[in-house]
Amino acid sequence: MLQAPPFGIAPFALSVHTGGGPGIGQSAAEGLQATIATARAADRRGYHRFWMSEHHAMPALSVASPPLMIARLIAATERIRLGAGGVMLPNHAPLVIAEQFGMLEALAPGRIDLGLGRAPGTDGATAAALRRGAEANDAFPQQVAELLGFLADDFPAGHPYQAVHAVPGPWQAEQNRVPAPATTPEVWVLGSSPYSAQLAARLGRPYAFALQFGEADIDTALLIYRENFTPSKVLERPHTLVSVSTIVAEDADQAKRQASTTAMAMLRMFKREPYALLPPEEVTAYPATANERAILDLYTNRTFAGTAATVAARLEQLHEQTNVDEVMAVVGAHDLSAATGTVGLLADHYGTPTT
C-alpha cells in the first residue's frame, strides 16, 4: 500500500524535484554535487520525496539515469523517499527497469518511488538514438503492465513472461527460502494530460500531474482520474500529486531573476536550441522579439517565485484549488544554490527544525 508521509513541513506533504543540472559556466560535476546537497537539505528539513527525471542531450540537465543518482542519494540521506519522476519507460525494456528498482528497493526498503512517463525526455534525433520506435507512445500501457508484472512476479499462467523473473524481487526470495520483500517500489503514473489520468485510474496507481509544462488542464485530468479510479492491491482510493516550478529567495526580485533563467531554457528548446541555463544578466540582455518576450514572461510568471511567505501562500492556494494529497516543488535555476535555498527557506517558513 502507498505509505502516508511520516513527517511533513506544510499543511500537505511537500516534496522536491530537480533536474540535477549545471548552468552556463558550471560543470556536470558541480551540478550533480548541488543535487546531492539539495537532497540532503530536503532530508534534514522533513520533505517527503526527492525526485529526478530522465533527460537526454540537455546541457542544463545531468541526470540521464535516475536509478544511478538514486543509488548515490541512498547513501547521502536517511529518511526521505527517493524516486524517478520519472523514468521514460518507452526508452527501456520493462525487465531492466524492474531489476534496477528492485535493487534500489533492496538497498533502501520503503524509500523508493518509480514514476513512469511516456515522453522521450529529449528531441527526436536523440530519441531515435535511444532506439525508441515510432510506436513507443502507443505501446506505453502494455509496457507499464509488463513492468508491474515483473515487479510483483505475478504474470498469469500462459503469459510469455511467466518464467521470466526480475531479480531482486519476490521470486528470488522464494528461491532462497527467505521472506518476500516487505515493500516494493511505489509506482506512479506521471503526466499532464487526460491520457495519463485515465491510465493511472485504470491501474489503480497514484497520479502525479506536471503543472510546470505548458498550458496543462489539471482540473480535467484530476477529475478524470478521480471519477474513473479503480481500487487496486496497492491503493484503495485516488492519490494525487501536483508539481510546480518553485524558487524562493530572501529577495523576491532575485527569485524572479532566477526564474527567468529556466524560462530562457524553455525558449531555447522551442527554438530547437540546446536546453541551457544562461546567467540572469544574459537573459535580461537578450534582444527578444515580441513573441519571444511573451514566452519568457509566460514561463517566468508560471514559476512560483518570491519570498517564502509569498510562495508558500501560492502553494497552499494550489493545494486548495486541486485538493491533491501532495505538492512537489520543482527547483532549479542558473544559480546552483537556488535549490537548497528554496528548500531551506520554505522549511524555515513552516518552522520545521533541522534534524
NORGITA-V435153 format. One record per residue. PHI is phi in whole degrees, 0 to 359 (none if undefined). Layout:
phi
PHI
PHI
This chain:
phi
none
295
271
287
300
285
203
196
248
223
293
216
291
248
230
231
227
219
272
65
237
266
264
302
89
236
268
300
299
295
296
289
295
294
297
298
297
293
297
297
296
296
295
290
261
90
290
272
225
224
244
222
254
278
226
224
57
234
302
272
226
265
271
281
230
307
301
297
289
299
301
294
284
303
283
261
228
238
239
297
287
243
201
263
233
206
275
275
302
297
279
222
279
306
299
296
295
298
294
298
280
294
292
297
296
293
283
220
303
78
233
248
246
232
271
244
234
247
290
286
75
188
271
297
296
291
300
295
295
280
66
278
283
295
268
303
297
295
274
304
302
294
297
298
299
296
300
297
296
291
296
268
53
226
297
290
302
91
291
299
254
301
261
255
232
276
235
291
168
301
297
299
299
297
293
270
58
234
300
296
306
288
227
231
303
281
264
245
259
254
171
212
205
300
303
294
296
295
295
300
295
295
277
68
241
295
236
246
255
270
282
285
258
58
270
278
266
290
297
294
298
293
297
299
298
291
285
253
296
248
303
232
296
257
208
275
219
303
222
232
220
236
248
212
297
217
220
242
216
297
251
298
295
296
299
295
297
292
297
294
288
285
297
296
298
294
300
301
295
297
272
62
252
302
289
224
262
276
300
304
294
288
295
297
278
295
280
288
287
299
291
294
298
296
293
300
295
300
283
294
286
291
289
282
241
159
285
300
297
294
292
300
297
290
296
293
296
297
298
293
294
264
57
282
278
219
239
240
272
272
251
150
192
299
287
296
275
296
292
295
297
299
301
291
292
294
296
299
301
271
71
271
284
276
255
